[in-house]
Amino acid sequence: MSLFINDERGVLEPQNDLFATALLVIGFVVFAAIMSKTYLTYDENSFALENYEEASRIAQAIASDELLHNTRSGILSASVLDRISTPASDETMRDMLFSSFSGNFDFSVEIATDDEKHQWTIEQRPISTANGDVIAASVPVVIELNPAESVAGTLTVKMRKRGWI
C-alpha cells in the first residue's frame, strides 16, 4: 500500500488538465448558447400568441360594429364597405371605426367573400408590411351584397409588428 502512495509515476501531466478544462468550458458555452436560443424562441412565440389573441378580439369587435351594418344586425353591408375602403373614402367613418381601439396597435382590416369575387381593405393609415412581421386573425362573417343576396365571407385583422414596440 505504501508503494501506491509513494509512487510518482501515475501523476497526471499538466496538458491533460488543460484538455479537460477546455472541454468543460466548451461544454458550458454550448449549454449557454442553447439555453439563450431556447429563451429567445419562447419569448418570441409567447409574444406572437398574445398579439394573436388581441388581433382576434379586434376582429370580433369590428365584425360586430354597427357602423359596418346597414339594415340587419350581424350582417356586414357591401355598400358601407365600398364607402369606407376606397382611397377617396369617407374618412369620418374610417376614423369612427378605428377610434375605439388603442393607437398603439397598427393594423388593417381585410374583408373578402369566400368565393373571392369581392374584397375590401380598410387601413388606419397606409403602411408597408416590408418593415416587420404580421400577425393575422380571422372571423367568419356574412356580407350583404344587395337586399336579395348575402354571401359568406371572412374578416381578417392584420397587425404589424412595428406597431407593437
BELSUL-V33533 format. One record per pair of residues at least 12 apart in sequence whose ideal C-beta (glycine too) atoms are under 8 Angstrom apart, sorted by the first residue. I is the first residue (numbers start at 1). J is the second residue. D is the distance in Angstrom with one decimal. If there is no record, write none. Layout:
# BELSUL-V33533
((I | J | D) (I | J | D))
This chain:
# BELSUL-V33533
((47 | 164 | 7.8) (48 | 133 | 8.0) (48 | 135 | 6.0) (51 | 135 | 4.8) (51 | 159 | 5.9) (51 | 164 | 6.2) (52 | 135 | 5.3) (52 | 137 | 5.8) (54 | 105 | 7.2) (54 | 159 | 7.1) (55 | 107 | 7.0) (55 | 135 | 5.5) (55 | 136 | 6.5) (55 | 137 | 3.8) (55 | 157 | 4.8) (55 | 158 | 7.6) (55 | 159 | 4.8) (56 | 137 | 4.0) (56 | 139 | 7.5) (56 | 157 | 7.7) (58 | 101 | 6.2) (58 | 105 | 7.2) (58 | 107 | 6.5) (58 | 137 | 7.6) (58 | 157 | 4.9) (58 | 159 | 7.7) (59 | 109 | 7.8) (59 | 137 | 5.0) (59 | 138 | 6.5) (59 | 139 | 4.7) (59 | 155 | 5.7) (59 | 156 | 7.0) (59 | 157 | 4.2) (60 | 139 | 5.6) (61 | 100 | 7.3) (61 | 101 | 7.7) (62 | 97 | 7.0) (62 | 109 | 5.8) (62 | 155 | 6.4) (62 | 157 | 6.8) (63 | 76 | 7.4) (63 | 139 | 5.1) (63 | 141 | 5.2) (63 | 155 | 5.0) (65 | 97 | 6.5) (65 | 100 | 7.9) (67 | 80 | 7.4) (67 | 93 | 6.5) (67 | 96 | 5.9) (67 | 97 | 5.6) (68 | 80 | 5.5) (68 | 81 | 6.8) (68 | 84 | 7.6) (68 | 97 | 7.4) (70 | 144 | 6.6) (71 | 144 | 7.7) (71 | 147 | 7.8) (72 | 144 | 6.9) (74 | 142 | 7.0) (75 | 142 | 4.8) (75 | 143 | 7.2) (75 | 144 | 4.9) (75 | 150 | 6.1) (76 | 111 | 6.8) (76 | 141 | 5.4) (76 | 142 | 6.9) (76 | 143 | 4.8) (76 | 144 | 6.8) (76 | 153 | 7.5) (76 | 155 | 7.5) (77 | 143 | 7.8) (77 | 144 | 5.4) (78 | 118 | 6.6) (78 | 143 | 5.7) (78 | 144 | 6.2) (78 | 145 | 4.8) (78 | 146 | 7.4) (80 | 93 | 7.7) (81 | 111 | 6.0) (81 | 120 | 4.4) (81 | 122 | 7.8) (81 | 143 | 7.4) (82 | 120 | 7.2) (84 | 97 | 6.9) (84 | 120 | 7.8) (84 | 122 | 5.7) (85 | 111 | 8.0) (85 | 120 | 4.1) (85 | 121 | 5.8) (85 | 122 | 5.0) (94 | 122 | 6.4) (94 | 124 | 7.8) (97 | 122 | 6.9) (98 | 124 | 5.1) (104 | 163 | 6.6) (104 | 164 | 7.8) (105 | 159 | 6.1) (105 | 163 | 5.5) (105 | 164 | 7.8) (106 | 124 | 6.9) (106 | 127 | 6.4) (106 | 159 | 6.8) (106 | 160 | 4.7) (106 | 162 | 6.0) (106 | 163 | 2.5) (106 | 164 | 7.9) (107 | 124 | 6.9) (107 | 157 | 5.5) (107 | 158 | 6.1) (107 | 159 | 4.4) (107 | 160 | 6.9) (107 | 163 | 7.1) (108 | 121 | 6.3) (108 | 122 | 6.7) (108 | 123 | 4.3) (108 | 124 | 7.0) (108 | 127 | 7.8) (108 | 157 | 7.6) (108 | 158 | 5.2) (109 | 121 | 7.2) (109 | 122 | 4.4) (109 | 123 | 7.7) (109 | 155 | 6.7) (109 | 156 | 7.2) (109 | 157 | 5.7) (109 | 158 | 7.9) (110 | 122 | 7.8) (110 | 155 | 7.6) (110 | 156 | 4.6) (110 | 158 | 6.7) (111 | 141 | 7.0) (111 | 143 | 7.0) (111 | 153 | 6.2) (111 | 154 | 7.3) (111 | 155 | 5.0) (111 | 156 | 7.5) (112 | 153 | 5.8) (112 | 154 | 5.8) (112 | 156 | 7.7) (113 | 143 | 6.0) (113 | 145 | 7.9) (113 | 151 | 4.9) (113 | 152 | 7.1) (113 | 153 | 4.5) (114 | 151 | 6.9) (114 | 152 | 4.8) (114 | 153 | 5.9) (114 | 154 | 6.9) (115 | 151 | 7.1) (118 | 143 | 7.2) (118 | 145 | 7.0) (118 | 151 | 7.9) (118 | 153 | 7.7) (127 | 160 | 6.3) (127 | 162 | 7.5) (129 | 158 | 7.8) (129 | 160 | 6.2) (131 | 160 | 7.5) (131 | 162 | 5.3) (132 | 160 | 5.5) (132 | 161 | 3.7) (132 | 162 | 4.4) (133 | 160 | 7.7) (133 | 161 | 4.2) (134 | 158 | 5.2) (134 | 159 | 6.8) (134 | 160 | 5.7) (134 | 161 | 7.1) (135 | 158 | 7.4) (135 | 159 | 4.9) (135 | 161 | 7.5) (136 | 156 | 5.5) (136 | 157 | 6.7) (136 | 158 | 4.7) (136 | 159 | 7.4) (137 | 156 | 7.1) (137 | 157 | 5.4) (138 | 154 | 5.0) (138 | 155 | 6.6) (138 | 156 | 4.4) (138 | 157 | 7.7) (139 | 154 | 7.3) (139 | 155 | 5.3) (140 | 152 | 6.7) (140 | 153 | 7.4) (140 | 154 | 6.1) (140 | 155 | 7.9) (141 | 153 | 5.1) (141 | 154 | 6.7) (141 | 155 | 4.8))
